Amino acid sequence: MIEESFVRLRTHRNNVHRYRQLLKTMLTDAERRFIESRLLEEESAIEALAIFEGAAGSAEPGPV
């Protein structure tokens, strides 16, 4: 589970990096809007993954 989460996080971070690099190039307004929306989606996915992993990691086992 941790390895899968790490792979997802790395993928999202790579996508964020790629989109930020694209935003530095000459784009049409439509292309810029599309990339900005994808960037927001990727950043939200990173936040959601962090929250999910934090919640899963903070769960303590109950009494035995």
Secondary structure, DSSP 4 states (H G I P E B T S, - for coil): -HHHHHHHHHHHHHHHHHHHHHHTS---HHHHHHHHHHHHHHHHHHHHHHHHHHHHHHPPP---
